[in-house]
């Protein structure tokens, strides 16, 4: 029996998987028989073409009932259904229009996380949708192939709205993308990872704004399903993985220690596939990975503890069961159609941000009427994020960036591509080279914030506007009408 066969048997028989994880003793893998609910793949949202060729997508925020635990229906929130939302898929060059209707009893927003678009279309806390209201943002998609997502962004309520189930994937395709697994739901599969604290009746419990980080649940859901299995039917599968949790950080491994390839980060593909044993994702981060399978095998996708306060515990997430016959898959290409590297200009401006406790940046709590930064359109800058205490991460709306270093060290190769969210370890400084877009608006801001949602809601967020170069000094730092409702 070789090592891989032994580890596979160990993972599926409840034996300790320490050798699979490679970092000491680990709790036993869950009973494979418990993973008996088939993984739900979010449906693709079919657009209706407008007369001018615009692709029109309709989303409704609504209440419903879902079985987060089998046989125990409870109240949840979702888009176009009782929990989570459909996958939106569009291509570079598409004109898109969203009709977002709010059927909830309270105001909310929908933020297009990872999208390059005008500030008025961004869906931050300034684009509130009142109960019964409708919002219709529109833009032309002009960014590389990527896995983005959408979720609410009401200031002070984001954590609860996401926790109740409002989240969905937004996939951007690009005609220059090389041959990668791309049949949605078969060998191109979205995985939305979330943790919950569930009562005996299956209902979500706990205070999302309590403690240092908010809620860290002890039940893992994948696409809204607890203890799921997926039947694999192709030799290689591309998983688009989203950390959709409020606070938890995931360190993803396979129960038999197999290696796999990362092909994309938040905002685009990597220049070449990177072989790894583990991928780490903080809230809001995404990774595209390609995993090879053999006929008839079974393996768990797991998350393991990594020593941070927001990744406590080892959990099995998804049981993957390969069919006895698999459709053939092409080999991974040696090179990928990555966006061009973001080059640091010789005269790059530097902005510094200090993360204080859990409710302030540079000593200031979020103020919807205050503009914190003014950026010239098309600028490339260095942003230094200093974390003075415990774990944080950092998300910037509208932009793409690359990580220059973390406390002077280069990022892991698999995390070196274009991103919009980055983990900032305790008492460390992360430097980013940030590329801003060309949409100008001196009165409507974008956000930057910690994406641990308890911190975001508590005030660890700031605002910036993008303006015509040379006009920065003439921009007002006060927003007269901070709430724009629909």
N, C-alpha and C positions, 0 to 999 in steps of 0.2 A: 504494500500500500504506500503510495507516495504522499508527500506532505499535503498537497491540495486535496486529495481524496480523504485523508484523515480529518482535515479541518472541516470539510464539507459535512462529514458524518457527525463530527462533534457539534457543529452549529445546529444541525437538525435533530439531534438527540438530547439537547439540553445540557451538554457538557460545557464546562467553562471554556470561554473562547479567548483566553489570554494570549495564546500564541498567534491567533488570527489578528489581534489588535496590536500586538508587538509592544505593549507597554505595561507588562505586569499583570497581576490578577484582575480578572473581570468577572462580573456576575454571570450566571448561566444564561444562555439564550433562552428566550421564551419557548414554550411548547409549540412546535410548528402546527399542531392541530388547532390551536387557538386562532390561527390566521386563516379564517374560513370565509371571509366576506370579500367578494371580488372587488378589486380596485375600480373605483368610478373614474372614468376619464371625462373631464368637462367637455361638453359639446362645443363644436365650433359655432360661433354666432354668424349666421348668414346675413350679409348686408343686402339692402334693397338699393339699386342704383337710382340716383336722382336723374332728372332730365339732362343735366349738364355733365353726367358721368361720375359725379361724386358718389363714393360708396357710403351709404347711410346705415349706421349701426344704432339699434335701439336698446337701451338698458333701462330696467325698472328696479329701483331699490324697494324691497318688500319684505314683509314678515311671512313666515311659514313654519312648517314642522318637519324636522329631520330626525333620523335615527343616528345620533353620534355614537351610541352604543346599540348594537342590534336588538330590535324588538322593543326599544324604549323611545318613542317619538317625543320630542321636546320642541319648544319654540326656538327658532333660529331666524337669522336675517340672511338675505341673499340678493343677487341680481338675477332677474328673470326666473327665479325659482326660490326654493326655501333656504338654500345654503350655498355659499360661495357664488361664483358666476361663470358664464360661458367664456371660452377663449376667443378673443378677437384676433384675427389674422389679416394683415394687410401688407402691401409691398411698397418698397421705396418708389416714390413718384406718385403714389395714389393720393387723390384728394379724398379726405374722409370727413364725415360729419356724424357727431354723436347726438342722439336725443336721449337725455338722461331724465327720467321721471322719478320723483320721490313719493312713494306710497307709504312711507314710515310716518310715525307720529311726531317726529322731531326733525329739525333741519340737519342736513349733512352736505357733503361735497363728494366729488369723484376726481381724484388726482391721477394723472397718467404718468406713473412713476417710470422714469427712464426715457421719456419722450422729449424730443427737441421741438419746441413749439412756442408760440407767443404767450406772454405771461397771462393774458386774459383768458386763455384756453387751458391753462395749467391745472385748474381744479384745486388750488390751495384754499386756505381759510377765507380768502376774499371772494370766492365764487360759491357762496352758500346757496343751496337749493332748499327752499322752504317746503314743508309738507304740502303735497298736492301740486308743487311747482315742477317746471321743466327747464332744463338748461341744454343749449344746443351749441357746443363748441365745434369748431371746424378748423382744419389745417391741412397742409400738404406734407406727407411724410417724406422727410429728406434726411435719412440717417442710415448707417449700415445695418445689416442683418443683426438682430439681437432678440433676446428674451426679456421683455419688460412686463409690467403688471399694472393693475389699477386698483385703487382702494380709497376709502374716505380720508378726508384731511381736515375735519372741523377742529379748530383749536380748543383744547381741553377735553375733547370727546373722541379723538382718533382711536385711542387704545380700546375703548369699549365698542366702537362701531366695527373695528376690524375683528375683535374677539368674538363678536356675535355672528360673524360670517361674511362680511362684505369684503371680498377680494376676488380677483380673477387675473388670468394671464393675458398678455398682449404681445403677440409674436410679430416681429417685423422681418419680412423676407427681402432679399436683395438678389437681383439677377446674376450677380457675380459670385454667389455662394458656390463653393465647390461641392462635389458629390458627397453628401452626408446623408445618413438615414433621415427620411423626410415624409414618410407616410403617417399622417397624424393618427395617434391612437394605436398604432401598430408597432412601428419602430422609431417613432418620434413622439415621445410621451411626456406631458407636463406632470410634475410632482410638486404640489403645494404642501409644504411641511408646516404643521402647527401643533402646538401643545395646548392641552386643556386641563382644567380641574373640573371633574364631573361628579355630580352627586349620584346616589344610588339609582335615581330614576333617569339618569343620563343627562340631566340638565347642566349647562355650564354654571359653575359657581366661582367664588373667589373675587377678590378686589384687585382690579387691574392697575390701580394706582397705589397699592400698598407697598411698604418695604422699600428697599433700595432700588430694585429694578422693576417692580410690578409683579405680575403673576408669572410663575414658572409652574406649569402643569405637570402632572404625572401620567397623563394619557396622551399618546402620540396619534395624530391624525394625518393621513396622506390623502389629499383631495377630499377631505371631509370624512374619510373612512377610518375607523379604528381597527387595527389588526388586519390589514388587507393582504390579499395575495394577487399576483398578476401572472397570467400565463404568457410566457415569452414565445414568440413564433418566428423570430428572425435571429440570425447568427450574431448580429450586432444591433444594439438598441441605443438610441440617443435619448437621454433623459434631460429635460429642461427643469432644473431644480430651483425652486424658490423657497427661501426662508421667509414664510409668511407669519411667523410667530411674533408676539409682542416683545419678547425679551430674549428668549433662549438662543444660544449659539450652538450650531450643530457641527460635529466633527464626523463626517460621513465615511464609513468604511464598509467593506463586505465581510460577512461572517467567516469566509474561508481565506481571507487575506489577499484575495485576488487584486491584481493591479488593473487599472482602467485609465482612460484618457480624458483629460479636460480639453475641450475644443473652443469654449467661449466663456467670457466673463459677462458682467452686467450689460455692457454697452457694445459688445461686438465679439467677433471671433478672435482667437489667438493667431499669431503668425503660423504656428504649427501645433499639432497635438502634443500635449505634455502628459507623459505617463506618471501616474501617482498611485499611492495606496490609500490616501486620505485627502479629503477636501473639507475645508472649514468655511462656514457661512454664518455671518451675523445677520440680525433682522434686516430684511429688505434686499440682501445680496442674492444674486443668482449665479448659477454655473450651468453650462451645458457640458455633459459628459457622455462618452460613448463606451459601452460595456459589451464585452464579447461573452457569448454563452455557448455551451455544448449541449447536444440533445439529451434530454432526460434529467439534467441536473437541477438542483434546488439550492438557493442561497438567500440569505437575509441581507438587506440593506439596513445598516445599523448606525446609530450615533453613539459616540463614546465620550466620556468625560475628558476634558483637556486641562483642568486645573483652574478654570475661571469660575466666578460665582454665577455666571449665566449659562453654564453648560453642565450643571450638576446631573450626574447619573448616566448610566448606559441603558439604551433602549433599542429594541428592534422596531423598525419602521415598516418594512414591506418584505413579504416573502415572494421571491421570484421563482417561478416554476417553469422550466424550459420544456417545450413539447418534445416528443420523441423525434419528430422531423421538423427541422427549421429551414425556412427559406434562406437562400444564400444572400450574403451581403458583400458589397465590394470592400476591398481593403481601405483603411483610412488613408486619405491623401497625405503626402509628406508635407505639403504646404496648404495653408488655408487663406481665404480672402479676407485677411484682417484689415481693419482701417489703418491708415498711415500712423506711425508713431507720433505722439505729441512732443514736439521738440521745444526745449526751454530756450526762449530767446535770450540773447546776450543782455538785454536791458529789461528782463522780466521783472514786473512789480511783484512785491511780496506782501501778502496779508497774513496776519497772525491771529489765531483764535484760541482762546484758553477756555477749556471746558471745566466749569466750576461746580462741584457737587453734582446735583441732578437737576438743577433748575436755572442755570445761567450760562451764557457764553460771554466772555470778556467782562464778567461781573454784572451783566444785564439780563434780566428776564425778558422773555418775548413781549413785545408791544406791537399790536397790529397797526398802530398809527405811526410807527417810527421806521424810517429807512436806515438801515445800519451800514450798508455798503453801496457804492455807486461804481459800476463797471462799464468801461467803454466796449461797444459792440466789437466782436471778433477778437477780443484780447486773449492772450495766453499768459497766465499768471502762476506764481507759486503760492500755494496756500499751506501754511504751517498750522497743524492742529495739535495743540499741547493738551494732554490729559493729565490733570493734577491729582486724580484720585483713582476710583475703581473703573471697571470696564465701561466703555462707551463705543459708539460708532458714529459715522458722520456721512450724511447724504446731502448732496447739492442738487437742486432742481435745475433742469434745462441742460446742464453741461455734460461733457465727458471728461474724465481725467485719467491719469496714470499715476500710480504710486511711485514716487522717487525713492523713498526709504522709510523705514520704521526704526527710529532711534539709530540712524546711520546705516542700518542693514538693508540690503535690497529685498524686495518682497519675494515670496516664493514664486517660482517660474509660472505656476498655474494661475497666479493672481497678478500677473504683470501686464495684462491687456487693458483695454478701455473699460472703465468702471464709472459708477455714479454713487456708490456706497462703499465705505471702507471701515474695517474694524480698527479701533484705536485702543491698544492694550493699556492696562492701568499704568499710570505714571510714565507715560511715553510720549514721544512727539512723532507724528506722521507728516511727511511732506508730500504734497501733491503738485503735479503740473496740470493745470486746469485750462481747458479750451472752451471759451464762451461762444455762443451763437450770435447771429446777426439781427435777431428780433429786438427792436428798441421800443421802450415804453417807459417814460420817466415817472409815471404815477402808479403803475401796477407792478407789484414786486413778485419775485420768486422767493422761495424759502431755502435756507440751509439749516440743518438740525441733526440732533442725535436721533437715530431711528429706533432706539429702545423707546417704545411708545409712551411709557410712564414718564420718561425724561422729556420727550417732546411735549407732552401735554402739560407738564409742570413748568415749562418755560425755557427749555434748552433749545431755543430756535431763534434765528435771526432772519432778516429780510434784505434783499438786494434788488436793485433795478439795473437794467442794461440800457444804455443811452448812446446817442451819437457821439463818437469820439470828439473831444474838445468841448463838450457841453457839461462835463461832470460837475464843475463848480457852480453851475446855475440851477442845479436840480434841488428841489425842496426835499428836506429830510422828514417832512411830515405828510401823512396821508390824511386828507380832509374827511374822506368817507371810507373808513376802513372796511365796512361790510357791504358787499354788493350781492344782494339776494336775488333769487330767481323764483 
